[in-house]
Amino acid sequence: MGVEKFAISFPPDLLADVRADAEAHGESVSGWLVDAASRKLRSVAARAALEAFEAEHGEITEAEMEEVRARWPD
């Protein structure tokens, strides 16, 4: 997989937090940001899938959510 470099700007406090967390987990800042971007895109895709499901089948009820929680506890 190839990579492309680009420059981004961060508020100093946020950048310091990103650097600290990346270092604490043995990652580069680039790797940390790639992971964060990937997670965000998966979240967006999951939200779109949920909205499509609910558009077709109706809103997920609290009873259905409780059933899921019972099967997959935290």
N, C-alpha and C positions, 0 to 999 in steps of 0.2 A: 504494500500500500504506500503510495507516495504521500508526501506532505507539502503543504503550501504555507509559507510564512506570511504573517500579516501583523500589523501593529494595532493594539487596542489601548484604550485609556481607562484607568480605574481611579476611583477615589482612593487616596492614600491609605485610609484605615482598612478598606475592603481588601486592597492589594496586600497589605501586611497580614491580614487574616488568612488570605488564600496562601500566601507564601508559608506561613506558620503551619497551616494544616497539611499542605503538600509535604513539607519537610518532616512533620511528625509521622507521616505515613510512608515515608521513603519514596515519594514521587517528585517528579519535576513539576514546575508550575504549568508547563504545557500539558503534561499528562493529566494533571488535576483538572485543568480547564476542559480538555477533551472529554473526560469522564462526566463532568458537570453538564456539558452541552449535550452529550448523549442521553443522560438521564432526563434532561429537560425535554428533548425531542420524544423520548419514549412516553413521558407523561402527557405531552400534547397528543400523541397518537392514541394513548389509552383513553383520554377524555373524549376524543372524536369517536372512538369505537363505542364508548358508553353512550354518548349522545345518539349515535345511529341506532344502537340497540333499543334505547328508550323510545326513540321516534317510531320504531317498528312494533315494539311490544308493550309500550307503556312504561311509566316511571317505575323504577324499582322501589318496592315498598319497604317499610321498616321491618316487617315480618321476614321478608326475604333477606334483608341485611343481617338480621339476627340468626337466621339459618346458616348463612355464610360464616358469621363469627363463631358459631358453635362448631362448625366443621374445621375451621382454620384459626384456632386461638393464637393470640400474639405470642 
